[in-house]
Structures are given as C-alpha cells and as structure tokens.
Amino acid sequence: MDRHRSTISRDIKRGPEQRKKNSLASLPYQATSVGNMARIRKKNCGTTTKTTVHNTKTIMKYLEMKYSPEQIANAVRSVKVYTSTIYTWIYKKIVPIDIKRLRGHGKRQLKISN
C-alpha cells in the first residue's frame, strides 16, 4: 500500500466509530472511499471568516457616524475584530465605504514606542 503501518491502522480504527447507516462510510473498508472521506474532511477544515452580515452592517453604521476603525474595534462590543481587520475589509471593499470618508482619510497612525 506504500503507507506506514500506523497510518493504515489509524485509518481503519477511525472508520467503524464514525460510520453511519445509509452513508458512504457504512461500506466495508475500501481505500477509495476512505480517500473520498478524507478529501471531504479536508475541505471543511481551516479558519472561518469573521466577515458576517452583522459585522459589516455594524461597522458601516459606525463609520457613517464618523467613528474611526480604531474606535470601532476598541469600543463597540458587538464587533469582535481588530483595527487592522477593519482596514483590510475597507481596502478590499468588503465594507463598502470610500477611504476618503474615513475620519483620518485612510491614514493609519504610527505607534510611538519609548
């Protein structure tokens, strides 16, 4: 099979507990069906985006009220994203607002370190 024995044993052990009736995994062990299930699991893994309708509408509302992205990120409790994320969404047009309408006209403030 050209795979390490522990890989094969983990693959076989994973199968019976997760098998449900009337599914592709209910069949006896076959390498092709296991490969298909692995591809499906791989497609579902990874990070999720915080771009939700609620977040974008709330950010738009506060930007229209002349709040800066810094103020939104630090003061609005319902929006749990960082300032850089808000700026990224503005630059990528996920939050549809013109950069010139921002309070600082899109210029980020430099952090002064001592």
N, C-alpha and C positions, 0 to 999 in steps of 0.2 A: 504493500500500500504506500510505501515511501513516506511514512509519517512515524513519528516517535510513538512508542507504545503507550506512554501516558496520555498523549493526545487522543488516541483511539479509545482508551479506557474511559477518559472523561466524557468523550462524545457518546459512548454507549450508556454511561451512567446518567447523563443528562436526559436522555430520551424518555425512559419509562415514567418518571415523575411528572414530566410536563406534557405527556401525551393525553389528548382528549379524544373522546369519541367523535366520529364524523369529521376528523381533520386530517390533513396531510401527514401529520406526525403519528397518527394511530396505526400506520402500517408498520410491518417489521422493519428492522434496521436496513437502510439502504444508503449508500454514500451519497447518491444524487439528492435524495430527499433531505438528508442532513445538511448538505451544502446549500440547498434552497432555503431551508430554515435559517441557516447561519447568515445568508445574504439578507433575509428579511429582518433579522435581529440587528444586523449591522446598519441597515438603513434607518432604523429607529433610534440608534444611539447618537450621542453628541449633545451639544449645548442647545438650549432653546433660546429663542429671541425674546427680548423684553418689549419688542415693538407690538403693543396691543392698541386696540381702538381707544380704550380708556386712557392709556398713557399719552397717545398722540393728541387726543382731544383736550386733555387737561393741560398739556404743555402749550398747545396752541392758545387756549383760553388765557393762560398767564402771560404768554408772550404778547398777546393783543393788549393786555393790561399794562404793558411796558415793564414787566419783570425781566430780569436778566436770567440767562440759563443758570448762573451761579445761585441766584436767589431761589429759583425753582427747585434745583437739586437739593439745596440745604433746608428750605423752609416748607415745601409742600410735602406733607406726609404721605399722600396717596401715590406720589410718583417716586419710585424707588430706583432711580438711576443716577449715575454720576454726571457731573457737568460736561465732561468730555463726550459722554454718550449723547447728550442733548445736542452739542455742537456737531457731532458726526451726523446725527439724524438731520440737522438743518442743512449741512453741506451736501448730503446725499439726497435731499429733497423728500425725505420720509415725513418730516414735519414741514408742510408747505408754507414757508414764510420767507420773505426776501431778507437777505442778510443785512441790507441797509436799514431795515426797520427795527433791528435789534438796538438795544439800549447803547451798547458800545460799538455799534456798527460792525459787529463780527470780529472785533479785535480782542484777542484773549489777553488778560492781564498777566504780566510776568510775576512769578513768585520770587520774592526777595528773601534770600537766605542770609543769616547772620554769620 
